[in-house]
Amino acid sequence: MADTADMAGWACPAPLRDYQRIVLGHGGGGVLTGELIEHLFLPAFAAGSSTTRRDPTSAMADTALADTALADAAVLAVGGIRLAFTTDSYVVRPLFFPGGSIGELAVHGTVNDLACRGAVPLALSAGFILEEGLELDVLGRVAQAMGRAAAAAGVRLATGDTKVVERGLADGLYVNTSGIGLVPPGVDVRPDRAAPGDRIIVSGPIGEHGIAVLSVREGLEFGGDVHSDTAALHGLVAAMLAATVPGVHALRDPTRGGLATALCEVAAAAGAGIEFTESAVPVPPVVEAACGFLGLDPLHVACEGRLVAFVAAADADAVLAAMRAHPAGRDAVVIGSVTAEHPGVVVARTAFGGNRIVDRPLGEQLPRIC
Amino acid sequence: MADTADMAGWACPAPLRDYQRIVLGHGGGGVLTGELIEHLFLPAFAAGSSTTRRDPTSAMADTALADTALADAAVLAVGGIRLAFTTDSYVVRPLFFPGGSIGELAVHGTVNDLACRGAVPLALSAGFILEEGLELDVLGRVAQAMGRAAAAAGVRLATGDTKVVERGLADGLYVNTSGIGLVPPGVDVRPDRAAPGDRIIVSGPIGEHGIAVLSVREGLEFGGDVHSDTAALHGLVAAMLAATVPGVHALRDPTRGGLATALCEVAAAAGAGIEFTESAVPVPPVVEAACGFLGLDPLHVACEGRLVAFVAAADADAVLAAMRAHPAGRDAVVIGSVTAEHPGVVVARTAFGGNRIVDRPLGEQLPRIC
């Protein structure tokens, strides 16, 4: 990197306060989503929090609301145990794509949010918003995909809700899954635990989910089959924690906004810099071809079955070996490390020996990818 | 009632299997919603359940999936405590109505689902689906309503998610709130605990929420102000449980499908009959006038801040007194009792001394009421 002193002074764009209305980018998981959380939701929800009556029957910890913005799931201390709790709505278009459907996505995505706090997933909810006129056959196929994915992941679909809106709304169906999981004793996995010296491990090839959805949506072919990588990652996380509990500092599944966003968010949360080797990031040829064709950065394309791990240097070999021994992590690689320099800034070493700053996308590069 | 023997042979209409597509009524909380749950969701989700790996780190009970269909929230045994877990999506139209907004509704509705299992609400999630073009000001007002309602109810908005869909979809915004709560030791409140002899108590006037939404949506006036009854009921439930823990058998908040649906569902779950005096049900004059004008049955109109309780006869006076001493239950009244006769059938004694069978609405009497 040419000049880390200059880099340290660099910052994300200032809040774009001139937006009066929601744009697609507010749902993209990038800068605009972050602004919405920081400037609208957190103040509105915190207005409540400051006057919150403490619950008399539980030992709920004073979990910061900001946890919402920083981590994949909130962790709450309840009655002597620690629960992870998370929610995601799924609006992917189309409902079915190579390698999966909104059903698998809704189970895997929420399981993975729990796993990225080190939690063992226990139960999911399923809240459907259906469009009048949706074929029952389509709904049945989605529900069965959810049932199969939940069974394979060992989680229970424990509670549900169904609403119907008029024809022309809701694009067939939307589904929300919320999830609860149990954080085992001693496990403490969160973005702000990433620390200088940590090795950064990516669990497998990136970008296949985003390109698979795009290919079917736009009717494009990219010189090769591409299937969504959608998968549950809690088994992989359990294998990593079996190698070391304290050494697994932070985990993130790079969904909307891709690997770049995951790295930027962890750098910001940890107040540390990140450096990685661009050529070390596993980008499948079909993803590279599609991104070249479409002018996309593979680092911004969503995965739904990958994670990025921040692991203490002393434990990195053991964790990497554990990941490679697990089916969901057999292509895991170290791509870089956390630095004390240029806190909050993510730097890629390019194939040409230079450095470039990697940023979150502003808004929505690929709308409705999950 | 003329002939309870005949009544015992009566049953709900057979599954309407000739539906090929979703109709609005599938979201109405009545017969069609029940069929969708029974014939589509439960089989699909259960396909998973039978092969579910038991979680090795927790003591999760083998909660029946059918719990989903029967109760407001699932109760899961986890690590020595019992958690209630529930989800609801809110699609009410319009977003703001006399007495509240989708924001209050989303907090109160989910808090009340937890309360109806006797749980102390702990935390909520908030999953937004926003329409491109939605004014940020509108979103801010909804979020602030959620923050205020959560603070007043003493629950934490712990985790969230934001998706954006294209203009023309999602009607401004939809929001899902899922919730977790702690079931205190000894508390066991569920529809199938209602038993012959139980007194049936309604906590206050019915139907105001539905008529308030309808009045603003259709621009109708009904000769009086009507405001949504939206309110959190966990404080009322705590007061009832303070009077007796074992005597509170079942609780239900009569939302979609109204009081009639709540009574029918409990009768079915408990395998018992229900008889009540129609004139004892508190129907405000404005609700009566509106229902007369529109040809609606007040027993089918949604409340969002009322509950119906099934209480052991010996404890009914104490519970009624506890309810009346609480602001959310000051108009509580006994309307009837559970019988061993005509299991599954709800019978109203009319003002004219006759009996009529009360059934769930088939589908959607008032679409998008919550």
Interface residues (C-beta under 8 A of the other chain):
Chain A: Y19 Q20 R21 I22 V23 L24 G25 H26 G27 G28 T33 L36 I37 L40 F41 A44 F45 A46 A47 G48 S49 S50 T51 T52 R53 R54 D55 T57 S58 M60 T63 L65 D67 T68 A73 A74 L76 V78 G79 G80 I81 L83 F85 T86 T87 D88 S89 Y90 V91 V120 L122 A123 S125 A126 G127 F128 I129 L130 E131 E132 G133 L134 E135 L136 D137 L139 G140 A143 Q144 M146 G147 R148 A149 A150 A151 A152 G154 V155 R156 L157 A158 T159 G160 D161 T162 K163 V164 V165 E166 G168 L169 A170 D171 Y174 N176 S178 I180 L182 P184 E364 P367 R368
Chain B: Y19 Q20 R21 I22 V23 L24 G25 H26 G27 G28 T33 L36 I37 L40 F41 A44 F45 A46 A47 G48 S49 S50 T51 T52 R53 R54 D55 P56 T57 S58 M60 T63 L65 D67 T68 A73 A74 L76 V78 G79 G80 I81 L83 F85 T86 T87 D88 S89 Y90 V91 V120 L122 A123 S125 A126 G127 F128 I129 L130 E131 E132 G133 L134 E135 L136 D137 L139 G140 A143 Q144 M146 G147 R148 A149 A150 A151 A152 G154 V155 R156 L157 A158 T159 G160 D161 T162 K163 V164 V165 E166 G168 L169 A170 D171 Y174 N176 S178 I180 L182 P184 E364 P367 R368
